[in-house]
Amino acid sequence: MNKKHINHIILLLVIMFLLYTPYMTSARPEYAVKESKTCSVCHASDGPPQLNDIGVYYALHNHSLAGYVPPPKATPTPTPQMEIGVHMNTWDVGLRVMATILIILAVVYAIRL
């Protein structure tokens, strides 16, 4: 392998790291410890960084739940669902798959040299 190919591999690794960095830095477990609550109290079922109403209140009020009053629960009316296929709401899965494929291609390319 020459230096140019090594630089390409390093570039791909840096891109991979940049794609994964937001997911590694989004969780803040010290808030859960501080409030003696689980992460799911403030985060939506999709997980961090999506916040629910309690999480938004906590973030806007100097990381404190003092004075929080939960909104009244509304009874939803059932609606018929006719969903067919797979629906993705975020790009994170696609980006991770693309980054993983790029890494695999880089390794195969490096091996073939």
Protein Blocks (a to p, Z undefined) as FASTA:
>chain_A
ZZklmmmmmmmmmmmmmmmmmmmmmpcfklmmmnopafklmpcfkopabdcfklmmmmmn
ooiaehiacdddddddddddddecjddfbfklmmmmmmmmmmmmmmmmmmmZZ
